[in-house]
């Protein structure tokens, strides 16, 4: 089932001006009360692609980003300051979210082949990557659909050929494809008709989602809105890009990125405006987050180390806002959470049955509703593959050749332990005192390393994590070390 081009797009040529019939309504006005509040709240999950933890106004370390709608949403939401993606790049993170399972259960570890980068730099033969979720995995959408929800996805799927076959009644622009090559129509994307020349994809997806939610408002609905933005290619309206040049961002790509963030924010505002206009705000659970960390850019400093593709916090930590007026009290929460938690949490809100599969996340609803805190638990990541460097000078990886080499990681309380499989090396960081993960305490605190190592190894065994042990015969140690040395001095 496909939705056609929305008539709400009235200003498409430059991709920045969109006016809908509800544009005069305050998008953050939640005082209106629907005639009846369904015991099953509507659910809107907005997942931005490659949006960094500090790339939103309420959380930024500069004054360059402009996200007024998200900032206002943050004021009305429970904001999580230690929210994590289930993986540091697109497909595996989305697989964790939609399955409620850690990577070793579904085998989606990366995008494309697991053997990335020059084979002479890879000491181990990585674990073969599973492309997309197998159809026997019961997705979050399938569980909500079984509970009576209408389900629609609008944007990037990246977990199979067609989300129609994985729990969604409606699919707009979702497929195996992990990015768009054209933010301005014609898009040449599967499962979406091209709009007028110059129409902006983020605007279009929002209009499709709004149309569908308005038509589905008489039944509980789950609107999954995984925008393609702000993933590359960096493309935005010329006037928006010029605005950020005038604010002092000299680099064209970085000015374009900031413009894409603002355009994304405008569309989040359109969704919130619609909820208020349709008297849906009081009974709609809104989640705003990102699928992983963003690419590091010189104009946007962040206290976190590294970015997308890295298992330092810059690649894993994401913004997370959760709003349900009258039930979830606004505020800031430092509890470490992970996107695997969405599945059991939303089942609880939807009064849905548990699927016949293991869920690794936990139900956060008691925490969200202010009923009780959650027990301290450890978070885990497993990445038995290689991901080559994006830009060695700013990646801040363990070495300048790869954003990460095969390994696992655990966050336990304030501590983070990273294991690298090639040489069985460990790095230990205290995230409370060293948010930038600059001081490796592994040699100074062997007892803490052993404590976390035991937890990590027990988890690997319990979940059946595939760990690469076979040596790559084409690996060249001398070549590898020479290249590391050369790149490290640049």
Secondary structure, 3 states (H helix, E strand, C coil): CCCCCCCCCCCCCCCCCCCCCCCCCCCCCCCCCCCCCCCCCEEEEEEECCCCCCCCHHHCCCCCCCCHHHHHHHHCCEEECCEECCCCCHHHHHHHHHHCCCHHHHCCCCCCCCCCCCHHHCCECCCCCCCCCCCCCCCHHHHHHHCCCEEEEECCCCCCCCHHHHCCCEEECCCCCCCCCCCECCCCCCCCCCCCCCCEHHHHHHHHHHHHHHHCCCCCEEEEECCCCCCCCCCCCHHHHHHHHHCCCCCHHHHHHHHHHHHHHHHHHHHHHHHHHCCCHHHEEEEEEECCCCCCCCCCCCCCCCCCCCCCHHHHEECEEEECCCCCCCEEECCCEECCHHHHHHHHHHCCCCCCCCCCCCCCHHHHCCCCCCCCCCEEEEECCCEECCCHHHHCCCCCCEEECCEEEEEECCEEEEEECCCCEEEEEECCCCCCCCCCCCCCCHHHHHHHHHHHHHHHHHHCCCCCCCECCCCCHHHHHHHHHHHHCC
